[in-house]
Amino acid sequence: MTDIQQKLKTLREEIRQHNYRYHVLDAPIISDGEYDRLLHELKAIEAEHPEWITPDSPSQRAGAPPASKFDKVRHPAPILSLANAFGADDARAWFERVCKLDERVSESAFTVEPKIDGLSVVLHYRDGIFVQGATRGDGEIGEDITANLRTIKAIPLKIPVSSNQSSVVSEQGELPLFKDSPALNTEYSLPEYLVVRGEVFISHKDFASLNERLSEAGEKTYQNPRNTAAGALRQLDSSITAQRPLTLLIYQIVHAEGGTVPNSQWERLEYLRELGFPVSVDSRNFSNIEETITYCANWEEARDQLPYEADGIVIKIDDLELSDSLGIVGKDPRGATAYKFPSLEVTTTLKDIQIEVGRTGVLTPKAVLEPVEINGVTVSNATLHNFDFIAEKDIRIGDRVLVKRAGEVIPYIIASITEARSGHERPVHPPKKCPACEQTVEKIQDEVAYYCINAACPAQLIRNIQHFVSRGAMDIVGLGIKIVEQLVNEGLVGDVADLYTLEKETLLALEGFKEKKADNLLNAIAASTAQPLTRLLTGLGIRGVGESVAADLTDHFADLDALRAATQDDLEAIEGIGPNIAAAIVDWFLLPFNQQILGKLRDAGLNPSNQLSVVSDQSSVFSGLTFVITGTLPTMTRAEAKEFIQEQGGKVTGSVSKKTDYLLAGEKAGSKLTKAEGLGVKIISEDELKEMVN
Ligand code: IVH
């Protein structure tokens, strides 16, 4: 093997590891910018030597030519469905039925898994390489969506993700400790042909930020995570699929040939995890049905806390031979059932439609509903997406409408129930004037949104400031919407920079302000001048630049001046930044009004630079790692240890959690040590800490 081939091999392994840490473990140890650089390096070598490209190379996730149709794929075994159990009694009835069929069930253990409301997919691996992926189809034959599935970074292109390797040698020296990296259980041998099944979905959080980005850019927002994921999977052009935040969890071995796999569902999940597949952390194994049902009932209460939409919990008899021997009714195996959660869809009356003015001037219709309870929360507003949606669905004021609320996704209207109309319902038309400033409304070509284009529109300014001070941006506590409205309506603040020249006397003259409140607000504003670059950038409200894009930008630019100097091409070269966002950034810096704001912010002492990235460019041994310090260290004080870790790009927090990578423990370590041991967090001494750097 030549040096360059060796380099290629190392790079691929390294990228695979980072990919696994980011997309499966949710615990990255390098910045997105560093990841981009590695991938860029790999692609450069492969461009020189196309003959060395293999289908499992991390460069091969996107770029397949668009297809004209999907081929059919026959599944190696039927892709089955599940019968439902509605509540605890129904689940017990299922248990009793199967006990009657085979009394061994009464002694059996159960494995439970969240029932994700996504799309079932079937993935084929030959000799550890991902070779084909299909939709469920009719359960016998699905469609070949391999090119689309390859773009989902949670899907390993090669298994096991890692051999027993515990470190990767990179340019930054030896990168240690892929802490949770799978170490393969030697009891089983990897099947030559392995077919697994999982559920593709979009998390609540990713869906919300996707829609936020689209709505800021004046584009059509998506209606719900499931349909968005379904649409993305069925794209003939996989480069479109690649732009949607799809992920998946694997829960079943459909077929295995030329190797051995465990016979218990619980052990199979563990085995799949060891191979590098993403497996739900909320899966459990119980030795009897009552504990199983209690777990399901608890999730029914707490379903909003799941990061994705789940419509129930799947209960599976753990012994798969026993389970299979019970047979199938139609398409439902007897050995498993779905403990279903109650529906999140209800009907109510659409009382009115209000129009909100966003900070970019987008006018968004909002439904005012007859209040209705959905899963313990009273819902009185819902999104209606845009005026095209209202027209397409023929939604009228006064209609009975079907509303859904799930997780963190804002409640939305699914449809109106036309059968229930009395004839008095009123159709809705897009506005001709801005409801806040009464100026004429415009529709931009190719965009779905209507805009108020008045730069001095007070409603836009209020939203702008509200966004600037919000928790994800400058986090100015105490500056709520009421005060923002007061400041704008009294003409005291004409842009975000004016917040920094507010004086105490001015505040005291406002209704509701006393000494203490004025002091607190001024202190909070002053404290925000120390916020880092990402937050300031998020706060500026540039179209398409939310928290995550701002973080990408700060990985590449040290301060606002550097960003201002960036060209459209510079920006588009960053992964995750497309031509629209790049153009919005360039345009934003060109506007004299914005240049004035930047000047005023600078005068107020806001000119953050991104020192972290400077450190991480050189040596960021601890970048992405989180430490907790406890006890008395032999030579360092805790403050010194903290500084030492931060200098190497690490983060130090106060309490131990699942997210903690290391507990740095000295003498007389107490409860934190116990907790870390319980969670399996790696515990290190001061010496070991220093060794990691050397
Ligand atoms: S097991 C015998 N497990 O729910 C295997 N299904 O009607 C039957 N689903 O179409 C499926 N999460 O798409 C199983 N952990 C899980 C699941 C799950 C989601 C979906 C699956 C299936 C439907 C069942």
Residues whose N, C-alpha, C, O or C-beta is under 5 A from the ligand:
A	BS01	IVH	L80 S81 L82 E113 P114 K115 I116 L119 S120 E199 Y251 V314 P333
